[in-house]
């Protein structure tokens, strides 16, 4: 049954268990999922021509052998195969190719293949993010098929374009503007039309990149304050929205302040992605009246993490990628010694307080193995009493990373369960 079917039958406990049950995994259960899916991926990846181009004839049979035989990789190791979209050389058949810029690379763009199994996982984890964006405590959420999303992200072939497609496989939520129309518009045109439609129909969610969401929010405030409704347009507005707009303008005039999105809309959920969210979350909360929930996603790894109702740290999904962690001291050493072969640590081996660069192997037939995406993380503890979840949670909280460590952001997470290597 789809999410929509379960909501129609009021099977709310089943919905939470299916999409958000990963929050209650013990560390042993979490690692069991990681290792089972990784064992399957090793067979797929090692047996394809892309894998053999890196393995040089080696055949790892276990996760330990895989980690010894496969070096840490970058996009350069995959470019010749992926940029030609040579599907016959990949672990599994891709059904879509996602694109992003390749900064400093030898080609303007990078391409990443997504299999059907990867898209199924993406869909389920996007639904989890939607549910958690409305949650105020464990087990509670407020999602309905009549909800509408103001969508402030780029369409396909960029990774953010997967969000509406994946979500609509589970529930008929409406996007403002409709995806089929948005793909033919400029970013500015999409935002203006989306806001106009939101003023007419109301909106329950906003999803965008942190910096972009802030710029869009400022623009919406200006448009809302200047908006003058023509008699011919009034029939397009819901009566309650006309009343809300009138009250909002009157209140702002009395308080001698500019109109803000929160004066017009009462969001159920607010989701942001990107590496700059920490700089904008307080301002976005002030503008919208809702604390944004941060996601972590990328072109190569897909969506791998989300915050919960506390909005103070991110949990890693166990079924998207296999996670390894490289101590930040080794990240720095690799800048001077590219041939250095450092040890990595698994989720149940990291030490609280330490900073690590994440190394990812994409599961479900993905192309990338032991791949360095450039993000670093701080482990902030081994349990999460504040969230009320059991010990198997994984979260990170953004903080700035010194530029000597390679640029980007430092991200923080909290694995649960016992830690055998902690001092």
N, C-alpha and C positions, 0 to 999 in steps of 0.2 A: 504494500500500500504506500502511496505517496504521502508527503507531508500534508497536502491538502485533504486527502481522504481521511487521514487520522484526525485532523482538526475538525472536519465535518462530523466525525463520530465522537468528538470530544475525548479522544484518547490521549490526554495531555501527559500522563505519566509515561506512556509508551513513546511519545515524541521526545520527551526529555531524555529518557534512557537511550533511545536510538542515536540521537545526535550529540548529546552532552554527557553521556555516560563515561567518556574517556577521562573526565575530571576525577572520577572515583577509582581509577585503576591504582593498585599498589605498584610500587616500583618493580616487583617481580612480574606482575601482570603486564605492565608497560613494556618491560624488556622482552618478555615472551613474544609480544606482538612484533616488536622491532626485529628480533632475531628470526622469527618465522618468515616474515615478509622479505627480509634481507637474504635468507637462504634461497628463496624463490628467485629473487633478483640476480643473485650470483650466477645461477644456472642460465638465465636469459642473457645477461650481459656478457658473461665469459664466453658464451657460445656464438656470439655474433661477430661480424667482421670489425665493427667499431671497437668492441671490447678487445679483440685480438690485436688491433692496431696499437693498443696501449700495453697489453699483457705480453706481447712479443712471444707468443707460443705457450705461455704458462697457463696452467689449468687449476685455479684454486678450487678446493673442495669444501672449505669451511670459511666462516667469517674471519677467523684469525689468519688463515692463509691469504684471503682476499686483501686484508689490510696490510699484510707484508708485501704482497706481490704488486699491488696497484699503487703507483705513486700518487701524491697529491696532484690534482689536475687543475687547469684553468681552461678558459674557452679556446685558447690557441690549440689545445690538444684535440678539439672536436671540429674546428672550423672547416677543414677541407671536406669533411663528410656532411656536416649539417648545413652549410651554406649552399651546397648543391641539392639539398633535400633528398639525399640518397637513402630512401627508406629501406632498400634491400639490405643495407649494412647495419640496421638498427636492431635492438633487442626485441622490439615488437612493432607492429604496424601503427604509425601515427595517423590520427584522424584529423588533426589540425596542427598548424605550425604557428607559434607565437613569436612576436618580434619585439626587439628593443634596440636602443642604440648601443654601439660598442665603443665606448669612450677610450681613446688611445689605442684602439685596435687597428688591424690592417684592412678592415672592411667597415663601412658605415654602420652596419647593423649586425646583431646576433639573432639567430633563429633557434628556437627550442621546440622539439616535437612532443606532442601530448597524445598518449594512447587513450583508448576508450576507458580502460580501467583507471587511468590517472584522472580523467574527467569525472568518472563516477565518484572517486574520492574527493575531488575538488567540490563537486556538487554537495555532498554530504557535509563537508566542512564549512562551506559557505552558509548552508542552512544553520549549522551550529552557531556561526558568527551572528547571523540574523537573530536567532533566538536569544543569544546572550546579550545582544545589544539592547534588548527590551527588559532584561532580567534585573531585578532589584535584590533578589536573594536566591539561594540555591533552590532549584525546582520550579521557580516562577518565571513566567514569560507571557508576552502579549502579542501574538502574531495572528493576523487574519487575512484571508484571501482578498479582501477589499482594500487592503493597505496599498499605499503608493510611495514610491521611492524617488526623491530628487537626486538624480544621478550626475555627479560631477567628475567622472573619470573618462579616460580615452576609450574609444571603441576598438574592436578588433581591427588590425591583427595584434594589438597590444594586449598584455595579460589581463588588464582591468576590464577589457571587453568580454571576458569569459563570465564575469559576475552575473550580469542579467540573464545570459543564456543558461548558465548552470542553475540559477535560482528558479527560472521559469520551468525547468524540468520537474521541480518539486511542488511549486505553488504558483498560481496565476496572479502574482503581485504585479501591479502596473508601474511602469517606469515613466517618469516625466522628464523630457518627452519620450515617446515610444522609440525603442531601439532602432526600428526600421527607418524612422525619420531622422534620428539623431546622427546616424552614420554619414548622412549627406550634408551635415551642417558644420560650420566652424564652431570652435569651442565657445566663443562669445554668443553665437546664435543659439546654441543648445542651452546655455545658461539663462539667457533672456526668455526663451520660450518655456523652459522648465519652470522658472519662477512665475511667469504669467499663468501657466496652467495650475501651479500650486495655489496661487491666490484665488483662482476660480474654484478649485476642487478640494483644497486642503492637501496636506502631505504628512506622512507618518515617519519617514526615514530620510536621512541624508547620508550619502556616502561619497567621500572624495579624498584626495591626497591632502595632507595637513596644510601645507602652504597654499595649495590651490583652494581648499575649502575656506581658508581664511579670506583670500582675495574675493572669492565668489560671495561669501557672506557679507563683506563690506559693500560689494556691488549691489547685492540684494537689498541691503538697508537703504542705499541711495535710491534704487528704483522704487522701493516700496514707499519711501517718503515723498517721491515726486509723482507717484502714480495718480492720474486723474481719470476716473472712470467715465467713459462716454455712455450716453443713454443706450446706444445700440449694443454695447458690450454687456450691459447689466444682466441680460437674460442668460449669459454664459456662466454667471456666478451663482454658487449655492447661496441661498438666503442667509445661512448662518455665517458664511464667509464675508458677505457684505457687512453684516453687523459687526463682525470681529474687526474688519478693516476700519470701520468708522470709529469704533471704540479705541482701537490702537492709536489712530492718528490724534484723537482727542486727548488721550492720556499723555502722549508724547509732547503735545503742544502745552498742556498744563505743566508738565515737568521740565519743559524747555530743553529737551534732549532729542537727538535723532532717533528715528524708528529703528528697531532691531528685529531680526528674524523671530526672536522669541515673543515679540508682541503680536505676531501674526500666526505663528505655528506652535503646536505643542507636540514635539517629536516623541515618538515611542523609542526610537533608537537612532544613534548617530555613530557612524563608523568612519574611521580614518585609516589610511595606509601611508607608507612612506617613511623615510629615515629622519624627517624633521618634525615629527608630531609633537615632541616635547616642547618645542618653541611656541606652539600655537594652541595647545589644549586648553589652557586657562582662558585665553581670549575667546576661543570658540565656545567654551562653556558659558561665558558671559553673554555672547551674542545670541546663543540658541537656548540657553536655560537648561541644557542637558550636557553632561560630561561625555566627551567623545570616547568611544571604545576603540582601542588600537588593534589593528591586524598586522601580521607580518606575512608578506607575500613577495614573490619575485618571478621574473620570467622563467628562469631555469628551474627553481625548486617548487613552483606553484605556491599554494597557500599553506603555511606551516604552523602558524600560531595565532592566538587570540587572547585578549584580556577577558575577564569575567565581570561580574557585577561590582567588584571593588574598584575596577579601573586603575589598578596600581601594579600590574604585572601581567606577563604573558605566558600562556601555556602552549606547549608544542603538541601538535597532533601526532599520534604514534604511527599513523598509517600513510603519511605522505613521503617522508624521507627517513633514511637511516642516519642518525646523528653521531658525529664524532666531534671532539673538541680539542683544539690545539692551544696549549698555553701561550699567552701573549708574548712571553719572552722568546719563544720559538718563532712566532710570527715576525718579530723584530729581527731575529737572527737570520731568517730566510731572506730578508732584504739584502743582506751582505753575502750570504752563502746560499745561492739558489739550489745547490746540489745537496744541501743538508737534509737528512732524512729523520724528521722528528717523530716522537711518539705522540699519538693522540689518545684521548680518553673517551669512554662511552658515558651515557647519561647517568649510569649508576656509579661512576668513578670520579665525577667532578667534585671539587672541594669548595665549600662555601667561602665567599669572599674573593675567590680567584676570578680572573678575567681570561676568557678563551675566545679564539677565532673559531667559528663554526665551519665544519667540513661536512658536506652533504652527499649522500648517494640517493638519487631519486628512485623510488620504488615503483612497482606496477608497470615495468617495461620502460622506464625512463632511460635517457641516454647518458646522464651525467653520473660519474662515480668518483667518490672521494674529491668532490668539487669544492673549490674555494670561492665563495660568493663575496667575501670581503667584509662581512659583518662580524663584530665581536660582542661577547656576552659576559656578564658578570653573574656568577652563581650567588644568590643572596640567602640561601638557606636550604634546609632539608625537609621542611614541612610548611603548611599554610593554614594556620589556625584561623586567620582572619576571614578566609574564603569559606570556611566550614566544609571544605572538601577533605577526602581522606588523603593518605600520604603520597599517592602517586602523581601529584600535580607537577607541572613544568611551566615555569613562567619567567618572564624577563621584564625589566623595567628600564626604559631608555635613560641614558645619561651620556654626556659628551665624552668622546674618546680623544685623547691627545693626538695631534696630527702626526707625531713620530711613529704612531702605530699603523699608519697606512691610510688615513682618511676614513670618512664614513662616521658611523655612530657606534658607541658602546651600548650593548643591549644586555639586559639583565634577566635571569630566569631562576626558577627555584625548583629543583627536582625533589621528589618525595622519596620515602622509603629509607632504609638503612644505608649508610655510606661506609663501605669497608675500608676505604683508603683515607678517610679523614683523620687529621692529626688530633 
